[in-house]
Amino acid sequence: DTSLPEERVQAFKETAQSVDGIINVHSFKSRNMGGKSQLEMHIQVAPYLSASEGHWLGDLAVMALLQRFDDIGHVIFHIDTYNDEEEHFCRILPLRAEVQSELNQHLANIAPHLKDYYLTLHYHHDLIEIDLKLPDTGSAQLASDKISTRDLSQQLNAALSSTSWFAELTVWQH
């Protein structure tokens, strides 16, 4: 088990980073086992990509590596939305269940009929941004509460502003 030469590692990193949408490749580890290169890397993508899109970019990086180099045996990648070699976070933020519980408490007061929505959480440093997406049924439920999406957004932002983890909430309507 030995590391690969630095010029070879640099060629691997450049190939992975050449994929459109990959911002940075870091925490790169390599070794040679049985005549095959074994690679491990962190791939940084934009923070608002879906998990599936970020993973697809990682798959594209692997495909680019396999097409260019014939000695690669295995590639492991980890998707990051920030460069975790430069930025370190230690604050514990609430998980989806806690955020959704807090949101539902406020929705019960602001728009009690609103039950159908999709929730996307964006974890940034020490804050969470929330996207609340309303399907057609959610829009109809909101109409029965006689509240606009703009008013809902303003009231939820005001209600959540007292939490230590909250950054911003945006309401999206189909």
MDAnalysis code that builds the backbone (N, CA, C; Angstrom):
import MDAnalysis as mda
import numpy as np

u = mda.Universe.empty(522, n_residues=174, atom_resindex=np.repeat(np.arange(174), 3), trajectory=True)
u.add_TopologyAttr("name", ["N", "CA", "C"] * 174)
u.add_TopologyAttr("resid", np.arange(1, 175))
u.add_TopologyAttr("resname", ["ASP", "THR", "SER", "LEU", "PRO", "GLU", "GLU", "ARG", "VAL", "GLN", "ALA", "PHE", "LYS", "GLU", "THR", "ALA", "GLN", "SER", "VAL", "ASP", "GLY", "ILE", "ILE", "ASN", "VAL", "HIS", "SER", "PHE", "LYS", "SER", "ARG", "ASN", "MET", "GLY", "GLY", "LYS", "SER", "GLN", "LEU", "GLU", "MET", "HIS", "ILE", "GLN", "VAL", "ALA", "PRO", "TYR", "LEU", "SER", "ALA", "SER", "GLU", "GLY", "HIS", "TRP", "LEU", "GLY", "ASP", "LEU", "ALA", "VAL", "MET", "ALA", "LEU", "LEU", "GLN", "ARG", "PHE", "ASP", "ASP", "ILE", "GLY", "HIS", "VAL", "ILE", "PHE", "HIS", "ILE", "ASP", "THR", "TYR", "ASN", "ASP", "GLU", "GLU", "GLU", "HIS", "PHE", "CYS", "ARG", "ILE", "LEU", "PRO", "LEU", "ARG", "ALA", "GLU", "VAL", "GLN", "SER", "GLU", "LEU", "ASN", "GLN", "HIS", "LEU", "ALA", "ASN", "ILE", "ALA", "PRO", "HIS", "LEU", "LYS", "ASP", "TYR", "TYR", "LEU", "THR", "LEU", "HIS", "TYR", "HIS", "HIS", "ASP", "LEU", "ILE", "GLU", "ILE", "ASP", "LEU", "LYS", "LEU", "PRO", "ASP", "THR", "GLY", "SER", "ALA", "GLN", "LEU", "ALA", "SER", "ASP", "LYS", "ILE", "SER", "THR", "ARG", "ASP", "LEU", "SER", "GLN", "GLN", "LEU", "ASN", "ALA", "ALA", "LEU", "SER", "SER", "THR", "SER", "TRP", "PHE", "ALA", "GLU", "LEU", "THR", "VAL", "TRP", "GLN", "HIS"])
u.atoms.positions = np.array([
    [0.849, -1.174, 0.000],
    [0.000, 0.000, 0.000],
    [0.891, 1.232, 0.000],
    [0.939, 1.950, -1.104],
    [1.771, 3.148, -1.187],
    [0.996, 4.283, -1.824],
    [1.375, 5.506, -1.465],
    [0.769, 6.690, -2.090],
    [1.255, 6.810, -3.520],
    [0.468, 7.489, -4.329],
    [0.842, 7.727, -5.720],
    [1.676, 8.999, -5.809],
    [2.490, 9.133, -6.858],
    [3.304, 10.340, -7.026],
    [2.431, 11.594, -7.125],
    [2.950, 12.698, -6.631],
    [2.189, 13.953, -6.575],
    [1.707, 14.396, -7.954],
    [2.514, 14.255, -9.002],
    [2.085, 14.671, -10.340],
    [0.897, 13.826, -10.825],
    [0.864, 12.571, -10.447],
    [-0.256, 11.689, -10.809],
    [-1.511, 12.116, -10.037],
    [-1.348, 12.385, -8.761],
    [-2.468, 12.847, -7.931],
    [-3.029, 14.146, -8.490],
    [-2.146, 15.041, -8.899],
    [-2.593, 16.328, -9.461],
    [-3.399, 16.107, -10.737],
    [-2.984, 15.165, -11.569],
    [-3.727, 14.858, -12.799],
    [-5.106, 14.294, -12.469],
    [-5.195, 13.453, -11.451],
    [-6.487, 12.913, -11.013],
    [-7.394, 14.049, -10.535],
    [-6.849, 14.925, -9.689],
    [-7.639, 16.032, -9.140],
    [-8.130, 16.961, -10.251],
    [-7.246, 17.285, -11.185],
    [-7.625, 18.173, -12.289],
    [-8.725, 17.554, -13.144],
    [-8.649, 16.253, -13.356],
    [-9.676, 15.568, -14.142],
    [-11.020, 15.634, -13.434],
    [-11.036, 15.334, -12.153],
    [-12.290, 15.377, -11.389],
    [-12.849, 16.796, -11.352],
    [-11.969, 17.768, -11.156],
    [-12.419, 19.157, -11.031],
    [-12.830, 19.748, -12.370],
    [-12.507, 19.088, -13.480],
    [-12.894, 19.608, -14.793],
    [-14.372, 19.402, -15.092],
    [-15.058, 18.621, -14.287],
    [-16.489, 18.385, -14.492],
    [-17.248, 19.667, -14.164],
    [-18.075, 20.123, -15.098],
    [-18.860, 21.338, -14.904],
    [-19.771, 21.169, -13.687],
    [-19.688, 22.087, -12.748],
    [-20.492, 22.030, -11.533],
    [-19.685, 21.646, -10.304],
    [-18.485, 21.102, -10.512],
    [-17.617, 20.791, -9.374],
    [-16.761, 22.017, -9.100],
    [-16.869, 22.527, -7.883],
    [-16.175, 23.754, -7.484],
    [-14.744, 23.463, -7.054],
    [-14.569, 22.366, -6.313],
    [-13.275, 22.085, -5.706],
    [-13.169, 20.594, -5.420],
    [-11.960, 20.073, -5.494],
    [-11.667, 18.702, -5.076],
    [-10.611, 18.818, -3.983],
    [-10.889, 18.237, -2.819],
    [-9.960, 18.346, -1.694],
    [-9.985, 17.051, -0.884],
    [-9.196, 17.018, 0.173],
    [-9.051, 15.813, 1.007],
    [-8.825, 14.582, 0.125],
    [-7.944, 14.740, -0.840],
    [-7.688, 13.692, -1.834],
    [-6.678, 12.699, -1.268],
    [-7.052, 11.441, -1.302],
    [-6.158, 10.379, -0.844],
    [-6.018, 9.365, -1.970],
    [-4.827, 8.826, -2.106],
    [-4.601, 7.825, -3.154],
    [-3.653, 6.759, -2.628],
    [-3.769, 5.579, -3.216],
    [-2.845, 4.498, -2.907],
    [-2.831, 3.532, -4.077],
    [-1.796, 2.783, -4.138],
    [-1.656, 1.774, -5.179],
    [-1.772, 0.412, -4.509],
    [-2.744, -0.370, -4.941],
    [-2.918, -1.719, -4.400],
    [-3.081, -2.688, -5.567],
    [-2.216, -3.653, -5.634],
    [-2.314, -4.663, -6.677],
    [-2.214, -4.090, -8.074],
    [-1.433, -3.031, -8.250],
    [-1.268, -2.425, -9.558],
    [-2.399, -1.502, -9.975],
    [-3.374, -1.268, -9.099],
    [-4.506, -0.386, -9.406],
    [-4.512, 0.809, -8.458],
    [-4.905, 1.957, -8.987],
    [-5.019, 3.165, -8.177],
    [-6.352, 3.156, -7.434],
    [-6.299, 3.421, -6.147],
    [-7.478, 3.538, -5.296],
    [-7.559, 5.002, -4.871],
    [-8.679, 5.644, -5.153],
    [-8.814, 7.081, -4.903],
    [-9.953, 7.371, -3.940],
    [-9.738, 8.393, -3.141],
    [-10.769, 8.890, -2.229],
    [-10.672, 10.404, -2.222],
    [-11.832, 11.078, -2.326],
    [-11.796, 12.540, -2.420],
    [-13.093, 13.157, -1.924],
    [-12.999, 14.407, -1.552],
    [-14.164, 15.229, -1.254],
    [-14.381, 16.128, -2.462],
    [-15.633, 16.203, -2.910],
    [-15.997, 17.019, -4.063],
    [-16.948, 18.105, -3.592],
    [-16.557, 19.365, -3.804],
    [-17.394, 20.487, -3.389],
    [-18.280, 20.916, -4.549],
    [-19.588, 21.031, -4.260],
    [-20.573, 21.512, -5.229],
    [-21.315, 22.693, -4.614],
    [-22.118, 23.371, -5.405],
    [-22.879, 24.527, -4.920],
    [-23.850, 24.099, -3.818],
    [-24.064, 24.940, -2.825],
    [-24.881, 24.562, -1.678],
    [-26.359, 24.346, -1.958],
    [-26.891, 24.864, -3.054],
    [-28.324, 24.718, -3.304],
    [-28.657, 23.569, -4.253],
    [-27.684, 22.776, -4.618],
    [-27.981, 21.612, -5.446],
    [-28.722, 20.571, -4.621],
    [-29.531, 19.780, -5.291],
    [-30.164, 18.667, -4.587],
    [-29.097, 17.614, -4.300],
    [-29.390, 16.738, -3.361],
    [-28.457, 15.650, -3.054],
    [-28.226, 14.791, -4.288],
    [-29.286, 14.548, -5.052],
    [-29.128, 13.694, -6.234],
    [-28.269, 14.368, -7.301],
    [-28.405, 15.694, -7.480],
    [-27.573, 16.381, -8.466],
    [-26.119, 16.397, -8.024],
    [-25.873, 16.646, -6.748],
    [-24.507, 16.618, -6.231],
    [-23.875, 15.247, -6.426],
    [-24.636, 14.198, -6.140],
    [-24.118, 12.845, -6.310],
    [-23.877, 12.546, -7.783],
    [-24.748, 13.029, -8.654],
    [-24.560, 12.834, -10.093],
    [-23.258, 13.479, -10.550],
    [-22.937, 14.664, -10.043],
    [-21.666, 15.303, -10.391],
    [-20.492, 14.443, -9.935],
    [-20.622, 13.831, -8.765],
    [-19.587, 12.905, -8.300],
    [-19.451, 11.714, -9.227],
    [-20.589, 11.166, -9.669],
    [-20.552, 10.051, -10.621],
    [-19.881, 10.474, -11.929],
    [-20.168, 11.701, -12.389],
    [-19.536, 12.197, -13.619],
    [-18.022, 12.324, -13.440],
    [-17.577, 12.742, -12.250],
    [-16.140, 12.834, -11.982],
    [-15.502, 11.449, -12.054],
    [-16.169, 10.447, -11.496],
    [-15.654, 9.073, -11.554],
    [-15.575, 8.605, -13.010],
    [-16.628, 8.877, -13.782],
    [-16.613, 8.481, -15.198],
    [-15.468, 9.162, -15.953],
    [-15.230, 10.443, -15.681],
    [-14.138, 11.170, -16.341],
    [-12.790, 10.542, -15.974],
    [-12.636, 10.178, -14.709],
    [-11.386, 9.538, -14.272],
    [-11.191, 8.184, -14.951],
    [-12.242, 7.387, -15.004],
    [-12.144, 6.051, -15.613],
    [-11.882, 6.127, -17.117],
    [-12.424, 7.161, -17.765],
    [-12.187, 7.326, -19.203],
    [-10.752, 7.755, -19.497],
    [-10.186, 8.553, -18.615],
    [-8.841, 9.084, -18.872],
    [-7.722, 8.152, -18.391],
    [-7.974, 7.440, -17.303],
    [-6.920, 6.606, -16.707],
    [-7.370, 5.149, -16.677],
    [-6.526, 4.269, -17.189],
    [-6.929, 2.855, -17.267],
    [-6.470, 2.029, -16.070],
    [-5.797, 2.641, -15.120],
    [-5.293, 1.880, -13.972],
    [-6.097, 2.121, -12.686],
    [-7.271, 2.744, -12.785],
    [-8.055, 3.037, -11.582],
    [-8.878, 1.802, -11.216],
    [-8.713, 1.372, -9.987],
    [-9.455, 0.218, -9.502],
    [-10.730, 0.603, -8.773],
    [-10.675, 1.679, -7.980],
    [-11.832, 2.045, -7.170],
    [-11.759, 3.534, -6.822],
    [-12.922, 4.190, -6.817],
    [-12.994, 5.610, -6.447],
    [-14.111, 5.781, -5.425],
    [-13.790, 6.435, -4.332],
    [-14.778, 6.805, -3.312],
    [-14.829, 8.327, -3.275],
    [-16.036, 8.878, -3.297],
    [-16.137, 10.333, -3.181],
    [-17.170, 10.704, -2.131],
    [-16.964, 11.868, -1.571],
    [-17.871, 12.458, -0.579],
    [-18.258, 13.825, -1.117],
    [-19.546, 14.134, -1.122],
    [-20.019, 15.430, -1.622],
    [-20.082, 16.436, -0.475],
    [-19.492, 17.589, -0.690],
    [-19.530, 18.705, 0.257],
    [-20.196, 19.899, -0.407],
    [-20.838, 20.740, 0.396],
    [-21.376, 22.000, -0.108],
    [-20.505, 23.180, 0.337],
    [-19.406, 22.882, 0.968],
    [-18.409, 23.876, 1.363],
    [-17.078, 23.145, 1.455],
    [-15.988, 23.886, 1.471],
    [-14.668, 23.284, 1.581],
    [-14.400, 23.009, 3.047],
    [-14.550, 21.754, 3.454],
    [-14.408, 21.433, 4.871],
    [-12.952, 21.360, 5.327],
    [-12.011, 21.613, 4.434],
    [-10.615, 21.766, 4.865],
    [-10.372, 23.182, 5.375],
    [-11.156, 24.147, 4.858],
    [-10.965, 25.548, 5.220],
    [-11.985, 26.038, 6.242],
    [-13.198, 25.500, 6.187],
    [-14.273, 25.966, 7.058],
    [-14.661, 24.838, 8.014],
    [-14.636, 25.133, 9.284],
    [-14.993, 24.123, 10.273],
    [-16.183, 24.617, 11.083],
    [-17.152, 23.763, 11.213],
    [-18.364, 24.121, 11.930],
    [-18.501, 23.190, 13.124],
    [-18.827, 23.737, 14.253],
    [-18.993, 22.896, 15.423],
    [-20.371, 23.065, 16.061],
    [-21.155, 23.983, 15.585],
    [-22.469, 24.213, 16.161],
    [-23.430, 23.118, 15.723],
    [-24.198, 22.611, 16.644],
    [-25.182, 21.586, 16.342],
    [-26.489, 22.281, 15.955],
    [-26.976, 21.970, 14.770],
    [-28.233, 22.530, 14.283],
    [-29.320, 21.474, 14.355],
    [-30.572, 21.901, 14.478],
    [-31.661, 20.923, 14.562],
    [-31.827, 20.150, 13.253],
    [-32.275, 18.929, 13.381],
    [-32.568, 18.103, 12.216],
    [-33.974, 18.394, 11.720],
    [-34.322, 17.808, 10.584],
    [-35.595, 18.042, 9.907],
    [-36.795, 17.912, 10.854],
    [-36.864, 16.876, 11.653],
    [-38.037, 16.656, 12.512],
    [-38.262, 17.838, 13.456],
    [-37.201, 18.358, 14.033],
    [-37.328, 19.495, 14.954],
    [-37.723, 20.772, 14.212],
    [-37.120, 21.000, 13.059],
    [-37.460, 22.187, 12.265],
    [-38.913, 22.110, 11.821],
    [-39.338, 20.934, 11.344],
    [-40.708, 20.776, 10.868],
    [-41.710, 20.910, 12.017],
    [-41.363, 20.420, 13.175],
    [-42.238, 20.571, 14.341],
    [-42.427, 22.045, 14.689],
    [-41.329, 22.788, 14.707],
    [-41.396, 24.231, 14.994],
    [-42.235, 24.938, 13.931],
    [-42.012, 24.601, 12.676],
    [-42.755, 25.202, 11.570],
    [-44.244, 24.877, 11.685],
    [-44.579, 23.623, 11.979],
    [-45.980, 23.221, 12.098],
    [-46.698, 23.939, 13.232],
    [-45.986, 24.216, 14.314],
    [-46.589, 24.972, 15.419],
    [-47.010, 26.362, 14.943],
    [-46.148, 26.995, 14.175],
    [-46.471, 28.334, 13.668],
    [-47.547, 28.269, 12.583],
    [-47.480, 27.250, 11.732],
    [-48.500, 27.100, 10.695],
    [-49.883, 26.882, 11.298],
    [-49.966, 26.196, 12.427],
    [-51.253, 25.956, 13.085],
    [-51.936, 27.268, 13.449],
    [-51.143, 28.296, 13.746],
    [-51.696, 29.608, 14.098],
    [-51.910, 30.498, 12.876],
    [-51.035, 30.391, 11.904],
    [-51.056, 31.310, 10.764],
    [-51.947, 30.797, 9.634],
    [-51.832, 29.516, 9.310],
    [-52.583, 28.910, 8.200],
    [-52.966, 27.483, 8.592],
    [-53.970, 27.350, 9.441],
    [-54.301, 26.029, 10.003],
    [-54.722, 24.981, 8.979],
    [-55.199, 25.380, 7.807],
    [-55.616, 24.403, 6.800],
    [-54.450, 23.902, 5.940],
    [-53.325, 24.567, 6.029],
    [-52.190, 24.196, 5.184],
    [-51.534, 22.919, 5.715],
    [-51.715, 21.841, 4.998],
    [-51.133, 20.548, 5.374],
    [-50.201, 20.015, 4.294],
    [-50.432, 20.423, 3.041],
    [-49.652, 19.908, 1.919],
    [-48.563, 20.903, 1.525],
    [-47.347, 20.542, 1.814],
    [-46.207, 21.350, 1.400],
    [-44.967, 20.471, 1.377],
    [-43.990, 20.939, 0.641],
    [-42.689, 20.273, 0.594],
    [-41.685, 21.182, 1.281],
    [-40.841, 20.588, 2.059],
    [-39.887, 21.347, 2.853],
    [-38.461, 21.004, 2.399],
    [-37.701, 22.021, 2.072],
    [-36.283, 21.828, 1.757],
    [-35.482, 22.676, 2.733],
    [-34.512, 22.055, 3.382],
    [-33.658, 22.752, 4.343],
    [-32.273, 22.927, 3.748],
    [-31.733, 24.118, 3.919],
    [-30.378, 24.424, 3.461],
    [-29.551, 24.792, 4.692],
    [-28.630, 23.934, 5.046],
    [-27.757, 24.170, 6.199],
    [-26.546, 24.982, 5.744],
    [-26.390, 26.178, 6.290],
    [-25.278, 27.073, 5.957],
    [-24.596, 27.485, 7.251],
    [-23.348, 27.100, 7.366],
    [-22.546, 27.474, 8.528],
    [-23.316, 27.175, 9.809],
    [-23.881, 28.188, 10.440],
    [-24.581, 27.948, 11.695],
    [-26.058, 28.347, 11.621],
    [-26.607, 28.427, 10.406],
    [-28.006, 28.794, 10.215],
    [-28.676, 27.878, 9.199],
    [-30.012, 27.867, 9.228],
    [-30.782, 27.061, 8.287],
    [-31.720, 27.973, 7.499],
    [-31.668, 27.844, 6.176],
    [-32.631, 28.495, 5.297],
    [-33.695, 27.463, 4.940],
    [-34.936, 27.906, 4.850],
    [-36.055, 27.002, 4.588],
    [-36.764, 27.404, 3.303],
    [-36.991, 26.425, 2.438],
    [-37.852, 26.596, 1.270],
    [-39.130, 25.818, 1.544],
    [-40.254, 26.504, 1.508],
    [-41.567, 25.894, 1.704],
    [-42.271, 25.931, 0.355],
    [-42.432, 24.765, -0.265],
    [-43.012, 24.690, -1.609],
    [-44.438, 24.172, -1.517],
    [-45.345, 24.915, -2.136],
    [-46.762, 24.570, -2.088],
    [-47.204, 23.944, -3.409],
    [-47.697, 22.701, -3.365],
    [-48.311, 22.129, -4.569],
    [-49.694, 22.752, -4.753],
    [-50.407, 22.363, -5.800],
    [-51.743, 22.922, -6.042],
    [-52.662, 22.736, -4.840],
    [-52.592, 21.564, -4.207],
    [-53.461, 21.321, -3.040],
    [-53.095, 22.249, -1.888],
    [-51.799, 22.504, -1.707],
    [-51.370, 23.420, -0.651],
    [-51.812, 24.839, -0.931],
    [-51.766, 25.234, -2.198],
    [-52.228, 26.575, -2.568],
    [-53.717, 26.737, -2.283],
    [-54.497, 25.685, -2.562],
    [-55.936, 25.724, -2.288],
    [-56.184, 25.791, -0.779],
    [-55.409, 25.044, -0.014],
    [-55.553, 25.071, 1.444],
    [-55.215, 26.459, 1.991],
    [-54.205, 27.073, 1.426],
    [-53.824, 28.420, 1.838],
    [-54.942, 29.415, 1.517],
    [-55.573, 29.228, 0.361],
    [-56.685, 30.103, -0.032],
    [-57.846, 29.972, 0.952],
    [-58.078, 28.760, 1.467],
    [-59.169, 28.586, 2.430],
    [-58.868, 29.293, 3.753],
    [-57.597, 29.545, 4.019],
    [-57.215, 30.310, 5.212],
    [-57.200, 31.814, 4.947],
    [-57.492, 32.180, 3.687],
    [-57.535, 33.589, 3.277],
    [-56.228, 34.326, 3.592],
    [-55.134, 33.678, 3.224],
    [-53.834, 34.296, 3.429],
    [-53.017, 34.124, 2.147],
    [-52.312, 35.159, 1.767],
    [-51.490, 35.103, 0.551],
    [-50.151, 34.447, 0.875],
    [-49.466, 34.006, -0.162],
    [-48.140, 33.426, 0.059],
    [-47.179, 34.478, 0.607],
    [-47.366, 35.710, 0.174],
    [-46.505, 36.796, 0.673],
    [-46.711, 37.006, 2.174],
    [-47.988, 37.048, 2.611],
    [-48.272, 37.222, 4.040],
    [-47.804, 36.015, 4.845],
    [-47.998, 34.820, 4.282],
    [-47.524, 33.608, 4.957],
    [-46.017, 33.685, 5.159],
    [-45.307, 34.060, 4.121],
    [-43.854, 34.168, 4.204],
    [-43.434, 35.183, 5.269],
    [-44.061, 36.353, 5.257],
    [-43.711, 37.392, 6.228],
    [-43.987, 36.932, 7.659],
    [-45.148, 36.322, 7.883],
    [-45.504, 35.897, 9.234],
    [-44.629, 34.749, 9.733],
    [-44.305, 33.804, 8.856],
    [-43.423, 32.707, 9.268],
    [-42.005, 33.211, 9.537],
    [-41.522, 34.128, 8.702],
    [-40.199, 34.700, 8.956],
    [-40.158, 35.414, 10.295],
    [-41.207, 36.154, 10.610],
    [-41.265, 36.857, 11.903],
    [-41.334, 35.860, 13.057],
    [-42.145, 34.815, 12.901],
    [-42.318, 33.840, 13.975],
    [-41.038, 33.041, 14.230],
    [-40.326, 32.699, 13.173],
    [-39.121, 31.880, 13.319],
    [-37.872, 32.694, 13.655],
    [-37.963, 33.998, 13.541],
    [-36.777, 34.846, 13.748],
    [-36.204, 34.745, 15.161],
    [-36.990, 34.307, 16.103],
    [-36.491, 34.205, 17.477],
    [-35.685, 32.926, 17.725],
    [-35.683, 32.006, 16.782],
    [-34.890, 30.785, 16.970],
    [-33.429, 31.074, 16.630],
    [-32.534, 30.422, 17.317],
    [-31.105, 30.693, 17.139],
    [-30.541, 30.144, 15.834],
    [-31.252, 29.225, 15.206],
    [-30.744, 28.549, 14.009],
    [-31.337, 29.075, 12.706],
    [-32.332, 29.937, 12.774],
    [-33.100, 30.351, 11.594],
    [-32.432, 31.490, 10.839],
    [-32.380, 31.337, 9.492],
    [-31.854, 32.407, 8.638],
    [-32.973, 33.076, 7.866],
    [-33.725, 32.290, 7.061],
    [-34.753, 32.859, 6.196],
    [-35.660, 31.745, 5.695],
    [-36.934, 32.092, 5.463],
    [-37.892, 31.161, 4.872],
    [-38.449, 31.788, 3.605],
    [-38.514, 30.981, 2.549],
    [-39.096, 31.429, 1.286],
    [-40.243, 30.488, 0.938],
    [-41.401, 31.055, 0.569],
    [-42.545, 30.269, 0.150],
    [-42.571, 30.268, -1.373],
    [-42.683, 29.074, -1.946],
    [-42.757, 28.894, -3.393],
    [-44.101, 28.267, -3.724],
    [-44.756, 28.787, -4.743],
    [-46.072, 28.301, -5.135],
    [-46.043, 27.875, -6.586],
    [-46.671, 26.736, -6.894],
    [-46.749, 26.251, -8.285],
    [-47.634, 27.138, -9.111],
])
